[in-house]
C-alpha cells in the first residue's frame, strides 16, 4: 500500500517540479489515480487517515491544477 502511494506521490512531485506549469491532463490522471488508491485502501486507512491524505494532497496539486484540488476536496468530504 505505502509503496503504491509513494510511487504516485513521486510522479506527482516530478510533474509539479520546475518553474513552468504542470501538464493539467497528466495532473488530472494522477489525481484520479490517487483517489482510486484511497478508495482501494480505505478500509485499511480508516476515515481519518483517508481524509488527511486527501486534504494534504490538495496542497501539492492545487497550485498546478485547480480542478484536481476540487476533486480531492470533494472526495475528502466522503470520509
N, C-alpha and C positions, 0 to 999 in steps of 0.2 A: 504494500500500500504506500508506504513512505517513499519507496523508490519511484513509483509512478508519479506521485505528486512532485517529487524532486526533479525528475526529468522534465515535466511540464513547466515547472517554475523556471528552470534554466532556459528553456525555449522562450518563455515569455520575457525573461530578462534579456536574452540576446536580441529579441525583436524590438525591445524598447531602448537598447543601448545606442548611443550616438546622439548627435545633435539634431538630426533630421527627424521628420515624422515617421512613425511606425506604419507599416502596411496595415490598413484597417481591416482588410479581408483576412489577413493572417491572424490579427488580434482577435477578430470575431470567432475564428475557428478555435483558437487556443481557449477562448472564454467558454465556448460550447464544450470543449474537451474537459475543462476544469469543472464545470457544472456536472458533467457526466461522471467524473471521478467522485465528486461529493455525493452524488446520488448512489453510486455503486457502493461506497463505503459508509453511507450514512448511519447504518446500524452500529458499525464499529466505532465511528467517531462520536456519536451521540449528538443531540441537537445543539448543545452549547458550542462544541468544537467545530461542527459544520458551519454554524453561523459565524463564528470567529474567523475561520479560514476564508469564508466568502467575503466578509467585510474587510479583512486585511488585504485581500487580493484587489479590492476596489482601488486602494491607494496606489497599487502597482500599475494597473491598466487604465484607469480613468483619464489621466493626463494625455494618454495616447489615443484613447478610443472611448468617447462618451457613452456610446451605445453599450459597449462592453461593461462599463461601470454600472449602468442601469440594469443590465441583465443579472449581474452578480448581486446587486442590492435587492432586486425583485426575488431572486432565488433565496436570499438570506432570510427574507420575511416568512418563508415556509418553515423555518426552524425555530 
